Amino acid sequence: MGTNKRYAVQYDKLMKRRVTEVLIKPKPVSLSAAEIDAEHDPVIAAQKPIPVRAWARYPETPARVEGRAIAWTTRAVQIEWEDSGGVTQRAWVWASAVDKL
């Protein structure tokens, strides 16, 4: 398959921007639906978010974050927190990775 010579420069710039954006704005890694197993372990939504400190996993490294528990099962907790850029992040983590503040 050939390349698009007419727009090659524009596509190259777009791809470099996307790669850079991913590297400087990492997304946390959440538990999978199979790990949460909501079918056999119902999710309970918090009526009021609970302040917590938890280990959140990013592709590069784990990070200890302060945030809020917003839902849980008997084995997992959905947390949300603001990253250093002020963006709200959410992820499901194992309950053992969460401490109530």
C-alpha positions in Angstrom: 0.0 0.0 0.0 1.3 3.4 -0.9 1.6 6.6 1.2 -0.3 9.8 0.8 2.4 12.1 -0.5 0.1 15.1 -0.8 -0.7 15.2 2.9 2.3 13.3 4.4 3.7 16.3 6.3 0.3 17.1 7.9 -0.2 13.4 8.9 3.2 13.3 10.3 2.6 16.4 12.5 -0.8 15.0 13.6 0.7 11.7 14.7 3.6 13.4 16.5 1.1 15.6 18.4 -1.0 12.5 19.3 2.0 10.6 20.5 3.3 13.5 22.6 -0.2 14.1 24.1 -0.4 10.4 25.2 3.1 10.6 26.8 2.5 13.9 28.7 -1.1 13.1 29.6 -1.1 9.5 30.8 -4.4 7.8 31.6 -4.7 5.6 34.7 -5.1 1.8 34.2 -8.4 0.6 35.6 -9.4 -2.9 36.5 -11.2 -4.8 33.7 -15.0 -5.6 33.8 -14.1 -9.3 34.4 -12.0 -8.2 37.5 -14.8 -6.0 38.8 -17.3 -8.8 38.2 -20.4 -6.6 38.7 -22.6 -9.5 37.6 -21.8 -11.5 40.7 -20.7 -8.7 43.0 -23.1 -5.7 42.6 -21.6 -2.2 42.4 -22.7 0.2 45.2 -22.7 3.8 44.3 -21.6 6.2 47.1 -24.4 8.6 48.1 -21.6 11.0 49.1 -18.0 10.5 47.9 -15.7 9.3 50.6 -12.2 10.8 50.9 -9.5 8.2 50.3 -5.8 7.7 49.6 -5.2 5.0 47.0 -2.7 3.4 44.7 -3.6 4.2 41.1 -1.7 2.5 38.3 -0.4 4.3 35.2 1.3 2.6 32.3 4.7 3.9 33.5 4.4 3.6 37.3 2.0 3.4 40.2 1.1 6.6 42.0 -0.3 7.2 45.5 -3.3 9.6 45.0 -5.7 11.4 47.3 -9.2 11.4 46.0 -12.7 10.1 46.5 -14.3 6.7 46.5 -17.4 7.0 44.4 -18.4 3.3 44.0 -17.4 -0.1 45.2 -17.9 -3.9 45.2 -16.7 -6.2 47.9 -13.3 -6.4 46.2 -12.8 -3.2 44.1 -13.3 0.5 44.5 -13.9 3.2 41.9 -11.9 6.3 42.8 -11.6 9.7 41.2 -9.0 12.3 41.8 -7.5 15.4 40.1 -4.1 14.9 38.5 -1.4 17.5 38.6 -3.0 19.3 35.6 -6.3 19.6 37.3 -8.0 16.9 35.1 -10.3 14.6 36.9 -9.2 10.9 36.5 -11.2 7.8 37.4 -10.2 4.2 37.8 -11.3 1.0 39.4 -8.6 -0.4 41.8 -8.5 -3.3 44.2 -10.0 -2.5 47.6 -6.8 -3.4 49.3 -5.1 -0.5 47.5 -7.5 2.0 49.2 -7.2 3.7 52.6 -10.0 5.8 54.0 -8.9 9.2 55.2 
